[in-house]
Amino acid sequence: MILADITVEIRDKTLTRLGQVRHEELDLELSDLHNNVGSWRLRLTADHPLAGALRQPGSGIVVTGPDGHEAFSGPTARQESRATADDPAGTITFEGVTDTVLLADHLALPDPTNPDLDGQALAHDVRTGPAESVMHAFVAANIGPAAPAERRPTGLLTSHLVMGADLARGEQVTKSTRFAILGDLLAELAGPDSLGFRIIQRGASLAFETYQVNDRSAEVRLDVYNNTLAGHRVAVTPPGATRVLVAGQGQLTERQFLEIETAESLAAEGAWGRRIERFVDQRNTDDWDELARAGQEVLDEEGFAALAVQAVPMEDSSMQFGRDWYLGDRVGVTVEARPLASTVTGYILRANSEGFRIGALIGSPRADPSSASRLGIAEKRISLLERNAENPNTLPPDPQVLSYSNAIPVTATSWADLPNLGTISLTLPQDAIVQVELGAWLSAGYVDSTTIRCGVSVNGTAPQSWAGGAWGQVLYVGTHGTQPGGGQHSTSMTTRLDAGSYTFRARAYKTGNGATGVAYPALRVTPIRWAN
């Protein structure tokens, strides 16, 4: 690829192409990353006819390759002007990102059909299918053609987003999400199935595209000795993880745990003499396949010795970057007479008065596990906890309490609801351990054989019948001869309730002819934990 092979155009907020920067005016640097957001920098003279257009919010660039297809596009993110006494007109440096940034700008909502971020009624958005199809489904539902108009109104870049071809590649997967960053979600899906994704301008639209990455290590061998590389710089680091412990739902000893390892991670463990363990918190799901995939994603990215090569391909190489190998492909590199293979994770293109150069990043350097790079992992775990903090499948509902600050006469001779106290309603999305407590001052007055009983009714059952049935869970007071009975009494019952809806009421009845009553009653229902 040479300078004459590329075309750099300026676009406005509507994606209309306004003009081309001539090759002799170019001072450009592009950097793109596999399954991530790339960046660009373009320097123009302040009096350049297209400088004013790039100053406008929402403007950007489009770079077309030698085949006539768009190879790079993205909006402006920053501009900086400079002037000196020798150059009073000055220059303007524009910086931007690739259009894939739209995937980093948006969250994958639990209910993408509801545009209100603070009114999400569903716990998770769960989708099943081939990995590529699931990726397309999440994008289409959140920012694509299937998204509510409120999330992609006219005037936003997402209003121009269309969906590229979905060839249903990859294994059958189930993926659930709750307020995850859309780009992170796609990267988790793409990695294990060797898929790539991007958003790029096609014509007057932005297209979400997925593509298959390939293992070309057998035919693409980069080596300074065979004239395929002009130069290279190499770093090799140990694996980031060799064994992954994935934790699903449940608590303490009742929690789901799954250990994941691969032949490659165990080989790296033996070669480096280090067993490197990683904990992955996946409390958002109880699906064993989804837990296994979460662990596999970590090992696919970190379960091997990391090879990082900054390589500058020869301009006249028979294996050209962008034609024979590209982002995401696995290629061979010969380092110190040792053949190695790794993934093309990025590239840098520079075009200026000094010429045209392109370099590739093969693999990625990995910091030591004790370094600050662990901060990103911690942030993801914290984010997961925050996203699930209000999830009914993660934490049980709050306790509910009813009380009445006076006496309630009881005249019913069979179980009847206590007036003035009300009802507690509870919905459990799964089986739970629940504690029910009732306390009150009971009184039975001066007539012999007068009694009063008070208990808790669940879904209309008699208080002595639910939770296995026992009169011991019913409060009781009776007269002794003509001496009145009375006092403060309480009961507590802890039981397992199946998933479903429940109503709790305090009920009472009397026997005999004396006056009876329930004073200062209090009913409390506390879901303690999920049963599983």
N, C-alpha and C positions, 0 to 999 in steps of 0.2 A: 504494500500500500504506500502511495506517495501523496504529497500534498494536493496534487491536481485531482486525486480520487475523491476528495471530500468537498462538500458544499455546506457552508454555515449560513443559516438564515435567521432573521429576527422575526418573532411572532408577537402578537398582542394577546390580550386576555381572552379573546374569542378564538384563539388559535389561528387567526388569519396571518399569513406570512407576508411581511411588509417589505422585505428586501434582503439582499445577500451581501455579506461582508466579503470583499475581494480577497483573493489569496495573498496578495502583497500587503494587505492591511492586517492580516491575522496576527494576533498575539493571544493564543488560545491554549488552555490546558483542560483536558477532560480526564475524569477518573470515574470508572464505573466498577461496581462490585456485584458479585454473584449473589442473587437473592437478598439484596440490600439496596440502600439508597446511595447513588453516586453523586458526584459534584462536578462543577465546571467553573472556569474563570476566564473572562474575556476582557481585554484591555483595548479601549478605543480612544482616539483623540476626542476632546470635548466638543469639537466642531464637526464631528463625523455626522453625516445626515441621518444615521440610524441611532445615534446616542440618545436623542430625545425619546424615541420609542421605547428603548430599554429602560429609561428612567421611570416609565409608567408602572404602577402596581399591576401585577398579573402578567407582565411581559415575560419573554423567555427566548430560548434558542431552539433550533432544530438542526441537527447535523445529519446529512445524507451521505451514505457510503458509495463505493464505486459501482455497486449493483443497482443504484437508483432507489434503494429502499432506505427509510429512515433508520439510523443506527443509534441515535442518541437524541434526547429531548428533555427539556425541563424548564421550570420557572425561575425567575430571578429572585434571589433572597437577600442580596446586599449590594450596595453601590458605594464607592468611595472615590472622591475626586481629588486630584493633586495638581498644583500649579507652582511654578518657580519663576524667578526673574528671567531665566533663560527660556522658559516656556510658559509665558503668561496665560496662554489659552488652556494649557494643562491637558491631563488625561483623566479618564474615568475607568475605574476597574469595577467590572460587574461580576458578581459571584452568584452561583445558583446551585440547584440540586436537580436530580433527575425526576421525571414525573412519577416514578415509583414512590416518591415521598407521600403521595396521597394515601398509600397503604399504612404509612406511619402516622398520618394525621388522624386516622379514624379508629374507633373502637368497634369490635365485633359484639353487638348487643345480644343479650339473652332472648329478646323478642325484636328482631329487626323490622317487623311490620309496624311496630310502635315507635314513632320518631321521638317521643318524649324520653329523654335520658333519665329523668327522675321518676318516671312512671312505669318502669319495667315490671310486668306482672309475672313473667316466667323466670324460673331459676337458671336455666341454661338453654342455649340453642344447640341441639344435638342433630348431627347429620351423618348419614351413612352412605357409602358408595366407594367407587374407585378414588384414590387419593386426588387425582387431577380434577375429577368431577366435584368432589367435596370442596376443593379450593375455589373453583368457579362459583359454586353455590354460595359460599360465604361472601365472596366479593359482590356477586350480583345482588344478594339480599341486603347488604349493608350500604354500598355506594354505587351499585350498578343499576341496570334498567329495572330490576325488581324492587329497588329500595323506595321508600316513601319520598314523595316530591320534596318534603321538608328537609331531607338530608342531602338532596342534590338540586337545589333550586337554580333557576336560570341565573347565570352570572358567576357561578362557581365552576372550577375546573371539572369537578365530578359530573356536572350536567352534560359534559361531552363524552363521558366514559361509555364505551361499548365493550362487549365481551368477545374475545378471540375464540378460536376453535377449541373445543373440549373433546379430546380423543379418548377420554376415559382410561388414561394410562395409570399404572400403579396398582398396588394391592387394595383389596377391599378393606376399608377402615371405618371406624366410628369415632367421631371427634366432637367433643362438647366444649363450649366456650361461654364465658361470662365476663364481659368488659375487657377481654384481651385486646392488645394492639393488633390490628388486622394483619400487619406485616409479619409480626412475630408468629401469629397463628399459622400463616401460610408457610413460613420457613420451617416450622415444626412438621407440617404435612409434607413438604417438598423433599426434605433431606433424605429420609429413608428410601424413597422411591426414585432417587436420581432425577428429580424434576427441577426446572428453573422457572422463574416467573418475573414479570416486569410490567410496568405501564409505560407506553411509548406512543408518541403521536404518529398516527397513520392518516394521511390526508388531512381532513378537517376535524378529526376525532382523536380521542385518547383511547387506546386499546389495552385491555388487560390480556396479556398473553402468557401462556405456559409453553414450555419446550422441554424436550428430553435431552438430558446431558449424557454424554457417551464416554466409554472407556477407549481412548485412542492411544493408550500408552504403547501398544505394539507397533503402530505405524508412525506416531509422532515422537521422535527421539531428539531432544534438544541437547546440543553439545557444542562447546566452543571449538572442538576439534573437527567437527563435520560441517562447519560453516552454517549451522542453523542458529547459532547464538553469537551476537557480537560481544556479549559479556554477561556475567551473572554474579550475584552475591547470595550466599547460602547460609541458612541457620537451621539447626536440627535441635528439637527439644523433646523431653519425655512426654508420654501420654498425659492427658488431663484427668482421665479416669479409666480404671480397668474393670471395676465392678460397681454397679449402680443398684442401690436399694430404693425401690419405688414404694411410697406409702399412699394407700387409698383412703377409704372412709373407715370410720370407727375410732375408738379411743383406746389408748394404752395397749394392754395385751389383746384387746378385741379388734385392733386395727388391722386392715389388710396390708400385707407386706409381700413384695415380690423382688427377688434378686435377679438381675440381668447381667450376663457376661457374654462375650463372643470369643471365637477362636483367635481373632486378631488382637483383642484386648488382653487375653491371657498370654499370647505370645509376646506382646510388648511388656507385660508385667514380668515375664521371665527374663527378657533381654535386659531390662533396666534394673531388675532386682527390687522393684517397688510395687507393692499392692496399694493402689490408689482408689479409695472408696468415695462414692458420691451419694448423697441423699437427695431424692427428688420428691417433693410434696405434691401429691395429686389428689388432695382431699375432695376435689370437685367431681370425682367419678368413682364408681364401684365396679366398673367394667374391667375385667381382667385383661382383655385384649388391649384396651386403651392404656392400662397401666404398663403393659409390656412394651407398647409402642413408645411411651414416654421415656422408658429406660433405654430403648434401642436408639432413640434420637440422640441421647447424650453420647452413647458409644460411637454412633456414626460420625459424630463431630469430633470427639476427643479420645476415643478408645484406641489410639495408635500414636506412635512417635510422629511429631509434627515436623514436616519439612516445609521450610519457607524459602522460596527462591525469587529474587528480583531479577528477571531476565529481560534482556534486550534482544529480540529476534533480528536476524540479518534481513536487510531489505530485500535481498534477492534469494531468500530461502525458498526451497521447494515446498515447504510446509508453512503456509502463510496464516498468521493469526487473523481471525475473522472469516476465513474461508475454510481452512482445513481443521482448525481447532478454535474453540471459543470459551466464553465464561462457563464454568461448571464442568467442562470436559476434564477427564483424567488423562494426563500426558506423562511421557517419560522424560527424565532429566538425568544426564550423566554428570556426576559431581565427583571429582578426584578419582576418576575411573570406576566409580560405583554407579550402576544403573538404579535409579530411584523413580518412583511414580507418585504423583500427587495431583490435586485438583486445581484448576485455574480459578482463582478466587477474585481476580480483579485485573484491571489494566489502566495504564496512564498514557495519554496521547498529548504530545506537545507540538504546536505549530507556531513558529515565530520567525523572526529575521535570521535566526541561527539555523533554521532548517526544520525538518519534520522527523519526529521520533516517536516510537511507540514501545512501551515496556509492559511486561506482564508480571503479575504477582501469582506465583504458583504455590499453593499451600498457604499456611498462615502461621506466624510465630506464636508460640503459646507461652504465656508467662508462668512462672513458678506458682504452685498452688497457694503459697503463703503471701503472694503479692496482692496488690490492690485490685487485680483483675477479678478477684472473687467478689468484689463489690457488686458487679453486674448480676451474679448468681443470687446474691442476697437480696438485691432489689427485686428480682423476679419472684422470689419466694415471699417477700413482704407484700408485693402487689397481689399475689395469689391469695394470701390471707385476707387482704383488704377487700378484694373482689368477692370473697365468699363470706365476709363477716355477716351480711344480712341474708345469706342463703339458707332457707329452711331445711335443706338437706345437710347443713354443716352444724348449725347450732339449734337446739330446741327452743320453742317459744318461751317468752318471759313468764314468770309467775303472775297469777291473777288473784286478787283479794276482793271479797265483798264483806261489808260490815254494816251493822245498824246500831246506833247509839241510844237505844231505849228498849223498853220491854214490849214483847209481842204476846198478847193473850193467845192461848191455844184452846180451841173449843172442839176441833175435829176429833172424831172417835176412830178414824182410820187415817192412814198416811195422807197428808195434805201439805202442799207447799207452804213454807213460811212466808207470809206477806211482808212486804217492805224490804226484803233482802235481795231479790233479783236472781239472775241466772249467770253462770259462767259458761262461755262457749269456748271450745278448744278444737282446733283442727290439727291433726298429726299427719304429715306426709309419709311417715314410716313408723314402724313399731317403736314405742318409747316406754321408758320407766317413769312413772308419774306418782307423785306424792299428793294425797288429799288430806287436808286437815280441817277439823271443825271444833270450835270452842264456843261455850255459852254458859250463862248462869241459868240453871233450871230451877223451877219452883213448883211444888205440888202442895195445895193448901188443905186446911184443917179437917177435911172429911176423910174417914177411914177408907183405905184401899184406893186412894187416888194416886195415879201414876202418870208420868209423862215420859215419852221417848222422842228422841231427836236424832236424825242421821242424815246421810248424804245420799241422794238419789242420782244415779248416772243413767242418762237416756231413758228416764221414766221407770227404772227398776226400783223395787223396794229397797230401802237402805240396808237391810240385813241380807240382801240376795246377791249383790254384785261383788266382784273380786273374790269369788270362791264361796261367799255366803258365811256370815258369822254375826250373831247378835252382839258379840264382844266389840264390834265396831259401831254400835249404836249407844248414844248417851241415854242414861236412865236415872230417874229420881222417883221415889214413892213415899207416901206418908207412913209413919210408924204410930199405929193407934190413931190418936187425934193430933199427934205432933206433926207439924208440917215438915216436908222434906225440901231440901234445897241446897245449892252450892254451885261452885264453878266446876265445870267438867269439860274434858277435851278428848279427842280421839285423832289418831293419825294412821293412815293406811298407805303403804307403798306397793304398787302393783304394775304389771306390764299391760299396756293397752295397745291393741292393734292399730294400724294406720286407719284413719277415718275421722269423723266429726263426732264430738261429744258435748253434752250439756250436763252441767252439775247444778243441783238445787238442794237446799236444806229443807227437810220435811220433818213434821212432828205429828203426834197424836196423843190423846189422853184416854185414860179409863177412870171410872168413878165419877163422883159428883162434885168434887172439890175444884176450886179454881186452879188453873195451871198456866204457866207462861214460860217463854224463852226470852231472856234479857241479854242485850249486848252480844248478839251472835256474830261470829266471824267465820267465813269460809275461805280457804286458801287452796289453790291448785297449782302445783309446781312440777312442770316437766323437768326431770333431773338430767336425763341423757337419752340418746337413742339406744334402743335395745340391742342393736347389732354393732 
